[in-house]
């Protein structure tokens, strides 16, 4: 109980730390661009694109590209496993025990595959993609749904990387 109290006491509001940093600004800009693009094209899946942009925007361009690529690979693995799950689920007429057995098994497979290809930074995104897709598949739209989720992820990575690059270039120009 004492250690929990001690850990909780570490979370105190520090007004000096409450500031808008460059990474926070770039993250907000990335979310804005995703929202605008998806609205203009009438695309669904804002949450996946925005979350991916937030996750992918890192300290610099190289880290954003590395993490973004890792996320795309992970989401592709999660998406492929989701398609396999869909086929199995359809074969058994969408009974609950299929979800109960195969979603945890595929979650473990997803983690194992990412570890096996040295994509440890993509595990959480891959697992999230798998769970979001398998547990919220609209009936009849599954294959399209999987590709849409991976595409939304790609959009988030692309926008975050672009914003990271362009804002950093703009910052360098203003310093000269």
Secondary structure by P-SEA (a helix, b strand, c coil): caaaaaaaaacccccccccccaaaaaaaaaaaaaaaaaaaaccccaaaaaaaaaaaccccaaaaaaaaaaaaaaaaaaaaaaaaaaaaaaaaccccccccccaaaaaaaaaaaaaaaccccaaaaaaaaaaaaaaccccccaaaaaaaaaaaaaaaaaaaaaaaaaaaaaaaaaac
